[in-house]
Structure formats: structure tokens, C-alpha cells
Amino acid sequence: MTALLPNVSAPGTTAILLATTDCPFNLTAAAQAGLRSGQSLAPLCTLCCCGILNRTLAVAFMVSLAFAIIVGNVVTLTVFVQTRQSRTPQGYLKVSLAIADMMVGVLVVPFSVYTEISLMVRSAPPIWYQGSSTSPAATSSLGGLVSPWQPCMLIGPVFAGCTFVSISTIFLMTLERSVAILWPLHKDALVTRRRTLLLILLSWAGSFLLALSPLILSSNFTLEYNECSRMCIYTPLLFGSRLPPDANILLLFPAFDITLLSGTFAVNIVSFTSIRRYSKKRKLLSEGSLNDGGGGGGGCPHRPSFSDIKAAKTIGILTFAFTASFSPIAVFVLGNVVGYTWCNFSFFAFWILTGNSCCNVIIYSVRDHRFRKGVTLLFQQDRSPPHTEKT
């Protein structure tokens, strides 16, 4: 979720984000001196990554993505809230996932759009840009210096927290389906609405606590808008030319993500192995090569229902889609740890992960016939049936 991008200290300023690649760079000490002396501001980054055409295309992509995320998740929430059959533990988990995706579309993406447009139309970046790096601190009425508020202090943890919520919710959905597959007779007793709501609450609290952990556990990190990824990311403050001794705190993020995704895949493997065994016995029973044995189901009297099997497959697709969108971020973060900084790759990595927020509604539409029926009823509820139609 974050990148270990190096900083540099300039006299009289806070740490300034610098991307040590051959493409973009942020404000340098010379640019700071020019800003304070009234001269023209040095370019924030080179033409290859931050030219007017590049920014225009990036803004158009971000606006389209924000629209898709908001519309798709509004439809998802409306269908699940209005459909009584969706008021189940699985339905509550899907609502939690949709809310997390919605927050990305409402807060994170629009902020990047606003920042990119501001950098295009203004001769100077916003006063909050890179914290107090781009402008002198204002003087308060009490005589102290007051740095401008950094919006990334809100947007960054929201994006990280929503990503962690998505991962933990997919993990909980996988566990819920595995219980339905492996112990169908005990599903209602083990997976209750109250327990599900409690787990959802704990996942939200734990996810946002983890998202804030670099700021809680250390004072050597800040959040800044990065020119490469067009996102608010955590940035360690350098001591001279070295990273702080606790820079490895940021590895908590990929460690949490990889651990939960690995657990999700492990549970899915167990569930699908069970499904395959049931399907094989079912096929043998239909061909007459397997005796009933008095069990009423070819030795599997408590097989899961068809809807449970299909729901498990749908969640497996959700897991695969999220893993595919998360993998570039994992590669990017691990590459940063060993000293590589990829500017263009960071943009694609962060925004591929962001684009996953509009994928779930597509998967539901393709795989869940109840969801498709709910969407159809949602858009046809204002239409009265023809007079000739018989009920």
C-alpha cells in the first residue's frame, strides 16, 4: 500500500519528497529558494510523466473510474438493502465490502482529481502541497509557526484502511462459505448475524488502526501526495542521507495483506477440494457406479446446496480479482525496500488496485442471479406492467 520513497532535507523546510528516478522529481531546494524570493517556481516533475497531456489523460481516467466506482457500489448497496433475501451474513459482508469501495470512489479518487487539476491550472501548487515544504509556515496570533493542514493525513489512511477492510472482508466471506461447504448442517448455528456484524466491526476497527500504525508507532513518517502514483502515500523522513531506523514499520502493510490473502487462498483450496469430492461422488452416483450405501447421497448425506457451491465459486473469483490487483503493489513495495523506485510502474500499481473497487459489481452481475434480478427490479420498479399482462 505504501512506498518507501526517499526524502531530502532543505534548509528551513521540512522533508521534501523526491523520486530518485530518471523521470519525475518534486520540489527541490532551489525551487524552494526561488519560491521564497518571488522567482518562478521550478517544475514539479519532468514532461515525460507530468506534462499537460499526461495530466489530462490521468484526470480523464480518474474521473471515469470515480464514476464507475460510485455508480456500481450505489447499485450494489441498494440491491442488497432492498432485497430481503440478502439480509444474511453473506449479504452483510457484501455490504461492508461495497461501503469500503464506495469510500475510495467518494474520497480518494476525487482528491487526486482535484490535486491534478490544481497543478495544471495554477502557476503554483496548493499551499498544503507536500505539507509545509512548498510555502513558509504561517504565523499564529500567539507568535508560533503553524504549518498548513495536510489533507493527505486523512486521504492516505482512508485509502489504506479501505484496502485492508476489503482484504479482511473477503477473508471473512471465504470463511463463511467454507462453513457452508464443509459443515452445512451447522452453518446456521456457527454463522449468525450477530457474530457476522461483530466481525465486520472488528475488521473495520483493526484495518484503520493498522492504516494509522506508522503515525502511531513512530514520528519519522509523514503523508504526502506523490507525483508518480498520484496518491497520498507514507513517506519516511531521512536523517541526513539515511532512512530512519524504524522504516521497516511500513512492511506491516504488505505483511498483513499477504498473510490474509494466503489464508484466503488456503481456505478456498480446502472448500474447492471438498466441492470437487462431492461433485465426483455425485457423478459416480448418477452413472450407477457408486452404491447408495444407505446414506442417501453416495456416502455424502450432507452435501452443500447448489447455491452454496455457486456462492463459494463467486467468492473465489473475488479473491482472484483482488489478488491480481494487489500483486503490482506488493512488487512495487518490495522493490522499494531493496532500493528500486519505479515511477510509471507506481502509477499503474496504485490505480490497478483502486480500479478493483468497481470490479465486484461486475462479478456479482455475472455470477449471482439474485443480484441480477435485484438490479432488474430496481430499474423497473417505477414501470407499471401492461394491462394485458396476467400475474
Disulfide bonds with the S-S distance in Angstrom:
Cys23-Cys48 2.33
Cys23-Cys49 2.07
Cys45-Cys50 2.05
Cys152-Cys232 2.05
Cys228-Cys343 2.42
